[in-house]
Amino acid sequence: MFRKYNISLMDEKWEMINQNIKVKHIPRVGELIYLNNEEQYYKVINVIHNMTNKHEIFIIVEIFDKT
C-alpha cells in the first residue's frame, strides 16, 4: 500500500553519511532527521531527485546543534 523509498544522506560538502536508508516519507527542507545508530539530529538543507535509470533520492543535511 505505502511505498518505501531508499534515500542517501550527504553532508553539505557532498560526502556520504549514510546510504540506502528505507523511509516511508521523503523528508522536506527544514525538517529534522534523527538517526538511532549515530544518536544525532540532522537538518535537511536540500532534497535531490535523480530520475535517470532508477529513482534515487539524495538528502543534503547539516548537523543540528541542540544548544
C-alpha positions as CSV (number, residue, x, y, z in Angstrom):
1,M,0.0,0.0,0.0
2,F,2.7,2.5,1.0
3,R,5.8,2.8,-1.0
4,K,9.2,2.8,0.8
5,Y,11.9,5.0,-0.6
6,N,15.7,4.4,-0.5
7,I,17.5,7.6,0.4
8,S,21.1,8.6,0.9
9,L,22.2,11.2,3.3
10,M,25.1,13.5,2.4
11,D,26.6,16.5,4.2
12,E,26.9,20.0,2.8
13,K,30.3,19.0,1.3
14,W,28.6,16.2,-0.6
15,E,30.3,13.5,1.4
16,M,28.2,10.4,2.1
17,I,26.9,10.0,5.7
18,N,24.6,7.0,5.2
19,Q,23.3,5.1,2.2
20,N,20.2,3.1,1.4
21,I,18.0,4.2,4.3
22,K,14.5,3.0,3.9
23,V,11.8,5.6,4.7
24,K,8.1,5.9,4.1
25,H,8.1,9.6,3.6
26,I,10.7,11.8,1.9
27,P,11.9,14.5,4.3
28,R,11.3,18.1,3.3
29,V,13.7,21.1,3.5
30,G,13.9,22.4,7.1
31,E,12.8,19.1,8.8
32,L,15.0,17.3,11.3
33,I,16.1,13.7,10.9
34,Y,17.2,11.5,13.8
35,L,19.5,8.5,13.2
36,N,19.4,6.0,16.1
37,N,22.7,4.4,15.2
38,E,24.5,7.8,15.4
39,E,22.3,9.4,18.1
40,Q,22.5,12.6,16.1
41,Y,19.9,15.1,14.6
42,Y,20.4,16.4,11.1
43,K,18.6,19.3,9.5
44,V,17.6,18.9,5.8
45,I,19.1,21.5,3.6
46,N,18.1,20.2,0.2
47,V,16.4,17.2,-1.4
48,I,17.7,16.0,-4.8
49,H,15.9,13.5,-7.0
50,N,17.9,11.7,-9.7
51,M,15.5,10.3,-12.3
52,T,17.8,8.6,-14.8
53,N,17.5,4.8,-14.8
54,K,16.4,4.4,-11.2
55,H,14.7,7.0,-8.9
56,E,17.5,7.9,-6.5
57,I,16.9,10.5,-3.7
58,F,19.8,12.3,-2.0
59,I,19.2,14.3,1.1
60,I,21.7,17.1,1.8
61,V,21.9,17.7,5.6
62,E,23.8,19.6,8.2
63,I,24.4,18.5,11.8
64,F,21.8,20.1,14.0
65,D,23.2,21.5,17.2
66,K,20.7,21.3,20.1
67,T,22.3,24.2,22.1
